[in-house]
């Protein structure tokens, strides 16, 4: 299972690389690799082998999760990954392989947390407080993730501060251990009411992840108000300086 997962996530690998990584202490690492590749043959074309390299052409939840993340599909991403990466592996591993497993587990956990946190802030910006705090809880307890860094603690606190939500107590405890001050958050953004601008708002809210929209025009025609109004559609407005560096 671990060999198959490694090939799926890391792509095509040389026989020698796999043998040295998985069986560095074996009397014949290449023979150990050959025996385990034989066990994967019932998968058919899912594992392809040449004289020099091995490649897995099989999907898995981690790959599907990463594909959803790249496309900005946070909900679909969190539905795919709901457990600790390869948590059932109990075998003794080489130092390098164990480091890869732990690093991959933590990285995936951090990405799961980021997805839930994005969903939480999206719901909060739209006034869906119950859903926002539900997603915040899932972000805090993301499976496989290391403890929350200060930046994530602050963002989570902004979603539950001033409430009796159980997560607030955990965040206060963690912040105290890090000597991190937690300020009361700003209230959810109020809606900006625009007169007209329907076409512009429709065009901007139709943008998907990784797409770019350009808003231009002379001063004092309401460009900033237009951008601020997007906070009512689940966007986050980030004010910036008008000069370099941006």
N, C-alpha and C positions, 0 to 999 in steps of 0.2 A: 504493500500500500504506500509506504513512504517513497519507494523508488518511483512508483507511478506518479505520485503527487509531485515529486521533484521534477520529473520530466515534463509534466503538464505545465508547471509554472515557469520553469527555467528554459524550456525549449530544447532543441537538439544538443546532445552532449556526446563527447568522445567516449569510447569504451574505457580508455585509460583513466580519464577524469572520474568516471562513475566508480570504477573499481577502487581507486585510491581514496575516494571520499567515503564510500560505504563499507569497504572491507580493508582498511589500511593494515590491520594486524593479521589478516588471514595468510595462511601458507601460500596460497595462490589466489590473489585478489581477482585476477581475470577469470579464473574458473568459477569463483563464487558469483561473479556477475553473470556469467553464462548460465549457471544453474537457475538464477532468479529470473533471467529473461525467458527461460523455458516456461516458467510458471505463468508468464504473461501472454504466452502465445494463444491461449484460448480466447483472448480479446480480439483476435484477428487483426484487421488493419489499424486498430486503435494504437498499436505499438509497432513501429516500423524500424527495422534494423538493417544496417549495411555493414560492410567490412570494418568500417572505422567509427560509425556513429549510431546513436539510438535516438529516436524521436517519438514522442507520444502525441497522437492526434485524437485527443479525447477531451471532452468538455468536463468541467467541474464547477462547483459552486463558487470557488475563489475566482476563477476566470470570469464567470458570469457576473459576479459582484464587481470586479474591476471594470468590465465593459459598461455596466450601468453607471458607475462612477464617472467614467470618461464622458459619458453622454449627459451627465447631470440628472440622471433618473434616480433621485435619492430614495423614493419610496420603494421602487423595485429593487434597489441595491440592498436595503435593509431587510427586505423579505427573503432575499436569497441567503444572506449570511446571518445565521442566528445561533451560532455555537462557536466554541473555541477550535481553532484550526488544528486538526490531527491530535485532539486531546487524548485519544486512546493509545497513542504510541507509548509503549513502556520499555522497549528494548534498549539495551546499552548502545549508544551511538558514539561515533568518533567525535572528537572535539569540534572539528569543522562542520560536521553534519548537524550536531546538536546546536551549534551557534546559528546555522541557517534556519533550523526549525524554530528556534526561539525568536529570532529576528523576524521571520515571516509571520509568526503568530502575533507578535506585538504590532507589526506594521498593519496587518489586516485589522486587528483590534482598534488601532488608532483611526483607521479609515472608516470603520463602522461607527465609531464615536463621532467622527466629523460629519457623517451622513445624517445621523440622528440629530446632531446639534443644528445642522442646516435646516432640517425639517422643523425642529423646535422653534427656531427663530423666525422661520417663514410663517408658522402658525401664529406666533406671538404678534407679528407685525400685522396680521389680519384680525387680531382680536380674539382668536380661538385659544383662550388661556388654558383650558383643560387639556386640549391636545398638545399644546406647547409644553406643558409640564410633564405630560406622559412621555413625550419624546425626549425631554431633558433627563428623565429618570433612566431611559434606555441608553442615552449617551453616557451618563455617569457610570452605568454598569455594563458597558460594552464588553462582550466576552473576549478575553485574551488581551485586552488593552492594559497598558501600564497605568499607574495612578495619573489622574488628571494633572496636566501642567498648569501653571498659574493662569495663563491666558484662557484656557478652557474653563477653569473654575470661575473666573470673572464673568465669562459669557453665560455660564449656567446660573450663576447667582442672579444675573439680571432677569432671569425668567421666573425665579421663585422667591426673591427677596420680598419681605413685607407680608408673607403668607405663613400659614402653619403647615406647609407642605413638608413631609418627612425629609425630602432631599435638602431642604434649607439647613437642617441640623447637621447633616453630613458635610455640607459645603463649609459651614462655619468651623467645624472641627478641622477639616483639611486646611482651611485658610489659616487657622491659628497655628497649626504645625509648621506652616511655611512662612508665618509672620506676614501674611498677605492681607492688607486692609480691604474690606468689602464695603463699598459705598452703596447707599440706596439707589436702585436703578431708576432711570427715567420712565415715566408712564408709557404705555404703548402709543406709538405715533398716531396723532389724530389725523383724520382724513383732510386732505387739501382739496377744497372745492374749486374747480376751474370753470370758467365760463367759456364754453366752446372747447376747442382743442380735442374734440372727440376723435378725429382721425389720427392725430398725433399719438394720443394715448393708446388707441387700438393698434397702431403700427408698432409701438414700443413694447407693449405687453405681449405681442405675438412673437417676439424674439425668443429663441430657445438658447440653451446652454451653448457657449462658445461663439454665438453670433454677436456682432457688433452693430450698434446703431449710432449714427452721428446726428447730433442736434446742434444746429448752427443758426446764426442770425445776428442782427445788431443788438446793442445793449437795450435793456429795459423792455423786452417784448415778452418776458415771462418764461425764459428757458429754465431757470432755477425752479420756479414754481411747478413747471411741468415735470421736472425730474423728481422733485419732492413728492408729487402726487402719486408716483409709482410705489411709494411705501405702502399705500393702501391696496396694492395688488401683489404683495408678497416680496417686493424688492427691498434691498437695503440701500439707503442713500448715504454715500460717503463724500462729505465735502472735502475739497482739496484746495491747495494754494493755486492762485492764478499765474504763478511764475515757476520757473525751473528751480529746483528739481520737482517734478510732479510727485 
